[in-house]
């Protein structure tokens, strides 16, 4: 394919500038600073614009439900905060009860062989129903089901707004004719 692969320790030669005005930098420095870091900054800005503080908090709370490595990401305070983000589903009393349910739940999950090999929240919810744990810890199960429906609900709303934008654009173009 005849692709020139630069030697990273060699000096970079900018073909568009005179050699007297050019800075002396290595190929490694140029690719790292002028290309790689710039692309990383652009990606970070894009991610930051998509995930505001509330969305980031929500995602961090959701990771606490992951059954990986015997629920190593479990954090009771973050899960209680997640419940507070759903005031229509969890009353103040429900959140207090959820706190005690979470204590027994995590102890049972970490000591139970049935839940030790689970990989994702979906499998976890299925296993809770199979073992009737959804009746023992109903508020924890509600939290898990809310976590499972969130991506679907978000995608549905985004699709609806996208469809509305398409319709608005078509209407605008017809009005202009």
N, C-alpha and C positions, 0 to 999 in steps of 0.2 A: 503493500500500500504506500510505500515511500513517505512515511510520516517522520518529520524531523522531531526527535525528542530532545529537548534542550538539556544540557548538563546544568544542574541547578546551582552548582558552585561557580560557574562561569559568569562573567560580567554580562549584564543585559545591554543589548545594543538596540536603541530605538531608531528605526529606519526613517522616521519622519523628521527628525531633528538633526541639527548639526552636532558633530561630536564634541565641539568645544562647550556648548551650552548644556549638554546632557549630564545628568547626575550619574555618578558611578554607583550602580546597585547591582546586586546579583540577581540571577533569574529567580532564585528562591524568594528573595525579598519582593520582587515585583509580583510574582504569582500570589504570594501570601498576602501582601498589603494591598496591592492595587486591584486584585481580582477576588481572591478567596474571602477576605474580610468584607469587601463591598457586597458580595453576594450574600454572605451571612447576615450582614446588617439589613439588607433588603428583606430577607426572609423573616428576620425577627420583627421588623416593622409590620410586615403583613400579618404575622401571627398575633402580634399585640393589637392590631386593629380589629381582628376577628374575636379575640377573647378579652372582654373587659374584665374588671375586677370581680363582678358577680359571677360571670361564667367560669372564671378560673377557680373561684372558691367552690362552685358547684362541682366542677370536675375533680378537684382535690378531695371533696367529701365523698364522691362516688367511688374513688379508688379505695376507700376504707372498707368497702364491702367485698373486695376481691378475696376469693378463697385461696389464692396462691400462697405457697409456703406456709400452710397452717394459719392463714389469716394474718400474716406478718404486717400488713398495712392497716390493720384494725386500729381505729382511734375513736373512742367513745364520744369525745367532745365534738369532733367533726361530724359524726353521725347525728348527734343531737342538733347540731347546727343545720344539717341537711333537712331534718324534720321541721325545723323552724321556717325553712324556705317554702314549706307547704302548709300554710295556716288553714286551708280549707280541709285538709286531711288530718291534721294533728292539732288538737286543742292543747292548752297549757297543761291540763291534767294528763293527756296522752303522752306528752313529752316527758313528764315526770315518771310515768309508768314505763315508757320506752327506756329510760335510763336503767331501771332495774332489770328489764328484759334483756338489754344489751349485756349486762354483767353476767347473767346466767347463760345467755346465748353464746358468748365468746368462749366461756369456760367449756360448755358442752361441745362446741365446734372443734376446739383444739384437742379435746380428749377423745372424740368419737372417730373411730376408724372409717365410718361411712362417708365422712366429709373431708377426709385427709387428702384425697387424690383429685379433688375438683379443680378445674382450670379456669372457669369463668362464672360470672354471676348467673347466667342463664341455667347452667347445669346445677348451680347451687339452689336456685328456686325450684327446679324440678325435684331435686333430692329432698328438699324440705317438704314438698307435697307428698312424695312417695313414703316418707317416714313419719308423716303427720306432724312434723315440727311446725308447720304453718299454723296449727291450732294451739301449740304451746306458746309460741312467740308471735302473735298475730301482728303486732305493731312493727316488729323487725321484718316480717314478711311483707307488710305493706310498703315499708321503706325500700325493700329489694324490688318489688314490682314497680314502684314509681321510678326507680333507677333504670329498670329495663324499658319502660315506656318512654322515657325522656328523649332518646335519640329519634324514635319514630315520630313523636309529637313535634320535635324541632324540625325535622326534615319535611313534615307535612306542611307546617306553617311557611317554611322557606319556599316550598313548591307553589303554595297558594299565592304568595307575594310575587314570585317570579311570573306566574300566569297573569296576575293583575298588571304587571309592568308590560308584558307583551300586548295585552289588550289595550292598555292606555296608549302605547306607541302606535298601534294600528289605527286607533281612533284619531290620534293627533295627525297622522299622515293623511287620513281621509278628509279631515277637516281642512287641511291645507290645500287640497285639490280643488 
